[in-house]
Amino acid sequence: MPVFSNIATVQPGSGVVFIDFGFIDPQTLMHLARLGQPGVEIPQAVSGILACRVVLGLDTIANLANQLNHLLRNATAAQARAGNAGANAPESAAEHAGE
């Protein structure tokens, strides 16, 4: 069963890396994003749930980093293609309107 997380932290250890996955209420995240704006108070505490803690060796972390970078490059390229397709559609429609 998947464990849902909307926040993660990474902490180095001796030859290992600790990755903590947690869950913070989305409304609290939105409030935290507004910190520093006029009239927004800093909360005394933020409640969250530690969903999972994973300890990985450095070789496994390097492999995970490669996989994540590959995934992000593909996702960025797909977004760029989708953006270009959407940007080109109005031009194409306008070109055909004059025909």
N, C-alpha and C positions, 0 to 999 in steps of 0.2 A: 504494500500500500504506500503511495507517495506521501511524503511529509512536506507540507506547504511552508514556505519561507519567503519573507519579503525583505530580509536584511541578512547580511553576512559579514563576519569579521575574520581576519586572518592574523594569527599570532605566531611568531617564530618560537621554536623550542630548540633543544639541543639535538640537531640532526633530524628533526621532524618539524612539521607545521600543523598547528591546530586551526581548524576551520569551524567556527560556530555559526550555525544557521538558526535564525530566530524568526519570530513572527510578532510584529507590532501592528496594532489596530490601524487600518488605513487612514482613519480620521486623525489619529495621533500623528502619523507620518505627514499628512497635509499640514497640520498645525506646526510641526517642527520645521517644515519647509518655509514657513512664513516668519520664522524667528529673525529678528533684526529689523523687521518692518515696524513702523510707528504703531503703538497701541497693542502690540502682541507681547504678552507676558511669557516669561520663561517658566515652564512647568517645574515644580519641585521634584517630580519623579516621572519617569516614563515606564509604564508597565508593558512588559513583553514576556514572551514565552521562549525559552531555549528549546528549539525544535529538535536540534541534533548537533552533536559535536563529533567531528571526524579528525583523526590524527593520521597524517600521511607522511611517509618518508620523502626526502628531497627528490629522489628519482621519480616517484609517483607524482609529486607536485609538478615537476618539469613536464611530464607526460600530460597531466591535466591542463597545464597552461597552454601547451601546444594544441590540444583538442579545442579548448575554449577560444583561442585566437583564430583557429581555422573556422569554427562556427561563426564567430563575430565577423570575420572577413566575408564569408558567404552571405550572412544576413545583411551586411552593409551593401554588398553588391546587389543583392536582390531588391533592397529598398531603392537603390539608385536606379535600377532598371524600371521598377514600378513607377518611380517619380518621373523618369524620362518618358515612359509610355503615356502617363497622364498629361504631361506637359505637351507632348506632341499631338495628342488627340484633338485639342481645340484648333491647332493650326491645320491639321488635316481636314477637319470639318469645314473650316473657313475656306480652304483651298477648293474643296468640292462644291461649296455653296455658289461660287462664281461660275461654275461650269454649266 
